[in-house]
Amino acid sequence: MTYLIVGLDRNTLTPWRRHVLAADVATAVRLGCARAAAQGVQLVVAAVIGPDSNVVTAVAPAARAKPQAA
């Protein structure tokens, strides 16, 4: 399936979007984050849009990172 990954660069808050071919949403998010990273973008996924314009909830792996201890 083709998914549209929509998000922001964590550092600059610049919008980012790409179409990704993947078997499921989790794979689409992982591929989108990898493509963004290859462009120097630290992606925060705002939405994953699937077939028939269905918005699927997803969070970029970087957004799930645990805070570092002080």
Backbone torsions as a table, in degrees:
resi	resn	phi	psi	omega
1	MET	NA	156.3	176.0
2	THR	-101.6	128.0	177.1
3	TYR	-118.7	148.7	173.2
4	LEU	-104.2	117.9	178.0
5	ILE	-94.7	123.9	-178.1
6	VAL	-123.7	131.5	179.7
7	GLY	-165.7	-163.8	-179.1
8	LEU	-131.2	150.8	169.8
9	ASP	-75.6	123.2	-177.1
10	ARG	-58.9	-32.9	-175.2
11	ASN	-82.4	-39.1	-173.3
12	THR	-112.5	-8.4	-175.2
13	LEU	59.2	24.7	176.2
14	THR	-78.2	132.9	177.5
15	PRO	-62.0	147.1	179.4
16	TRP	-141.7	139.6	176.9
17	ARG	-154.4	144.7	177.6
18	ARG	-155.0	149.9	171.3
19	HIS	-86.7	139.7	-178.1
20	VAL	-133.4	133.1	172.4
21	LEU	-91.8	122.9	-178.6
22	ALA	-154.6	160.7	-179.8
23	ALA	-79.7	-26.0	-178.7
24	ASP	-152.1	172.9	-175.7
25	VAL	-64.5	-44.6	-178.6
26	ALA	-59.2	-42.0	178.3
27	THR	-66.8	-39.4	178.4
28	ALA	-61.5	-42.7	178.6
29	VAL	-64.3	-44.2	-179.7
30	ARG	-61.8	-44.4	178.9
31	LEU	-66.0	-41.3	178.5
32	GLY	-61.5	-43.7	178.8
33	CYS	-65.3	-38.5	178.4
34	ALA	-65.8	-42.3	178.4
35	ARG	-65.4	-39.9	178.3
36	ALA	-64.1	-44.7	-179.6
37	ALA	-61.0	-36.7	178.3
38	ALA	-64.1	-22.7	178.0
39	GLN	-97.0	5.3	-179.6
40	GLY	81.1	19.4	-178.7
41	VAL	-103.5	128.4	173.8
42	GLN	-92.7	93.4	-168.9
43	LEU	-77.0	133.1	166.9
44	VAL	-113.9	115.2	-176.1
45	VAL	-77.2	125.2	177.3
46	ALA	-92.7	-34.7	-178.6
47	ALA	-161.5	152.9	170.6
48	VAL	-120.5	121.5	-177.3
49	ILE	-109.0	121.9	-175.9
50	GLY	-104.6	-161.4	-179.7
51	PRO	-55.8	146.3	179.6
52	ASP	60.2	27.0	177.8
53	SER	61.9	27.2	176.4
54	ASN	-76.5	127.4	177.5
55	VAL	-88.3	126.5	-177.8
56	VAL	-111.2	133.9	179.5
57	THR	-71.7	131.7	177.0
58	ALA	-158.2	151.2	178.8
59	VAL	-128.8	134.9	179.2
60	ALA	-64.8	145.1	179.8
61	PRO	-53.1	-37.3	-179.3
62	ALA	-63.4	-32.1	-179.2
63	ALA	-73.2	-19.6	179.9
64	ARG	-92.5	-2.1	-176.8
65	ALA	-60.5	141.7	179.7
66	LYS	-75.0	143.4	176.5
67	PRO	-64.1	147.7	-179.6
68	GLN	-80.9	144.9	179.5
69	ALA	-68.7	147.3	-180.0
70	ALA	-81.0	NA	NA
